[in-house]
Amino acid sequence: MFKKRYSKIKDERLVNLIATGDQQAFSELYARYKDRLYYYFLRMLNHCPDTANDFLQDLFMKVIQHPEYFDPSKKFSTWIFTIASNMCKNEYRRLEVRSRAHSDPACFNSDDSRKEIDEQDLLVKQLFIELDKLGNDHREVFLLYYREGFTVKEIEQILDIASGTIKSRLHYARKHLQQKLSKHQYLFLND
């Protein structure tokens, strides 16, 4: 009964309830966002599941410890992805994760190389390989737009950059991916 009641409450209201110590509100909010944020961290932090999980837990600890930082006049999804983006940027600066993770075989699933790959799996793998070749800025905008479904205006708020820059990065990312994947006769991502 409580679960149904909380499932109908908007994210922004759940944050207010978390500020009062409501654990069920936190559980509901966590359930709504854990998979999306895990995937975001996984893609942005070079496929390392342990790192993605650590960042996910750290992010939700920030939500629990400081729900008062949330501005209720804004969307919760924009706020939480802004925090996630900033966490990734801090990690890049602090540890130079990109170069270290690519050389760490523990961050990749070795079972994938043993599986028989069909055409669709090959496309997905190739897409991710090419996506990883993009710079952090282009990859982040691409993921927020195509994976998370944020609008250009929402991405503008998350990343605190101009909409023209976002559109330019999206265009560059699509062009890069289209060129690289067209070698494999995969034509998609048209404007």
C-alpha positions in Angstrom: 0.0 0.0 0.0 2.8 2.4 0.9 4.7 1.5 -2.3 1.7 2.5 -4.4 1.3 5.7 -2.6 5.0 6.7 -3.1 5.0 5.6 -6.7 2.6 8.4 -7.6 4.6 11.2 -5.9 6.7 13.4 -8.1 10.5 13.3 -7.7 10.6 16.9 -6.4 8.2 16.1 -3.6 10.1 12.9 -2.7 13.2 15.0 -2.1 11.2 17.1 0.4 10.1 14.0 2.2 13.7 12.7 2.3 14.7 16.0 4.0 12.2 15.0 6.8 13.8 11.6 7.2 11.3 9.6 5.2 13.2 6.4 4.2 10.4 5.1 1.9 10.7 8.3 -0.1 14.4 7.7 -0.6 13.8 4.1 -1.6 11.3 5.2 -4.2 13.6 7.8 -5.6 16.5 5.4 -5.6 14.5 2.8 -7.5 13.6 5.4 -10.1 17.1 6.6 -10.9 19.6 3.8 -9.9 19.7 2.1 -13.3 19.8 5.3 -15.4 22.6 6.7 -13.2 24.5 3.4 -13.1 24.5 3.2 -16.9 25.6 6.9 -17.1 28.5 6.3 -14.7 29.4 3.1 -16.5 29.7 4.8 -19.9 31.4 7.9 -18.5 33.9 6.0 -16.3 35.1 3.6 -18.9 33.0 0.5 -18.3 34.2 -0.3 -14.8 31.2 -1.7 -12.9 32.9 -1.3 -9.5 33.6 2.3 -10.1 30.1 2.9 -11.5 28.6 1.3 -8.4 30.8 3.4 -6.1 29.9 6.6 -7.8 26.2 5.7 -7.7 26.4 5.1 -4.0 28.3 8.3 -3.4 25.7 10.2 -5.4 22.8 8.9 -3.4 24.7 9.6 -0.2 24.9 13.2 -1.2 21.1 13.2 -1.8 20.5 11.8 1.7 23.0 14.0 3.4 22.1 17.3 1.7 18.5 17.2 0.3 18.3 20.9 1.2 20.7 21.7 -1.8 17.9 20.8 -4.2 16.1 23.8 -5.6 12.4 22.6 -5.8 11.6 25.1 -8.6 13.8 22.9 -10.9 13.4 19.3 -12.1 15.0 16.7 -9.9 16.3 14.7 -12.9 18.3 17.7 -14.1 19.7 18.3 -10.7 20.8 14.8 -10.0 22.4 14.4 -13.5 24.2 17.8 -12.9 25.7 16.3 -9.7 26.6 13.1 -11.6 28.3 15.1 -14.4 30.3 17.1 -11.9 31.4 13.9 -10.1 32.8 12.5 -13.4 34.6 15.7 -14.2 36.2 15.8 -10.8 37.3 12.2 -11.2 38.8 12.9 -14.6 40.8 15.7 -13.2 41.8 13.9 -10.0 42.8 10.5 -11.3 43.0 10.7 -15.1 40.6 7.8 -15.2 40.4 7.4 -18.9 44.0 6.4 -19.4 44.1 4.2 -16.4 40.8 2.4 -17.0 41.6 1.5 -20.6 44.7 -0.3 -19.4 42.9 -2.1 -16.6 41.5 -5.5 -17.8 39.5 -5.9 -14.6 37.2 -3.2 -15.8 36.0 -5.1 -18.8 33.9 -8.2 -19.0 36.1 -10.9 -20.5 33.1 -13.3 -21.0 31.9 -11.1 -23.9 34.8 -12.1 -26.0 33.9 -15.7 -25.8 30.2 -15.3 -26.8 29.1 -15.7 -30.4 28.3 -12.3 -31.7 25.4 -11.6 -34.0 25.0 -8.6 -36.2 23.2 -6.5 -33.7 25.7 -7.2 -30.9 28.4 -6.2 -33.3 26.7 -2.9 -34.1 26.3 -2.1 -30.4 29.9 -3.0 -29.6 31.1 -0.9 -32.5 29.0 2.0 -31.4 30.4 1.9 -27.9 33.9 1.6 -29.2 33.4 4.6 -31.4 31.5 6.5 -28.6 34.5 5.9 -26.3 36.8 7.5 -28.9 34.9 10.7 -28.6 36.1 13.2 -26.0 34.3 13.4 -22.7 32.4 16.5 -23.7 30.9 15.0 -26.8 30.2 11.6 -25.3 28.5 13.2 -22.3 26.2 15.3 -24.4 25.4 12.3 -26.7 24.5 10.1 -23.7 22.4 12.7 -22.0 20.5 13.4 -25.2 20.1 9.9 -26.7 20.3 7.6 -23.7 18.6 9.8 -21.0 16.3 11.7 -23.3 17.1 15.1 -21.9 16.2 18.1 -24.1 18.9 20.5 -25.2 17.5 23.0 -22.7 17.8 20.5 -19.9 21.4 19.5 -20.9 22.1 23.3 -20.9 21.1 23.4 -17.3 23.0 20.1 -16.3 26.3 21.1 -18.0 26.0 24.9 -17.7 26.9 25.4 -21.3 25.2 27.2 -24.2 22.6 25.4 -26.3 24.6 26.2 -29.4 27.6 24.3 -27.9 25.3 21.3 -27.1 23.9 21.2 -30.6 27.4 21.5 -32.1 28.7 18.6 -29.9 25.7 16.5 -30.8 26.3 17.2 -34.5 29.9 16.3 -34.2 29.2 13.1 -32.3 26.5 12.0 -34.8 28.8 12.8 -37.7 31.8 10.9 -36.2 29.6 7.9 -35.3 28.0 7.9 -38.7 31.3 8.0 -40.5 32.9 5.3 -38.4 29.9 3.0 -38.4 29.1 3.5 -42.1 32.2 1.3 -42.8 30.1 -1.5 -41.3 27.1 -0.4 -43.4 25.3 0.9 -40.4 23.7 4.1 -41.4 21.7 5.8 -38.7 21.8 8.8 -36.3 20.6 11.2 -39.0 19.9 14.7 -38.0 
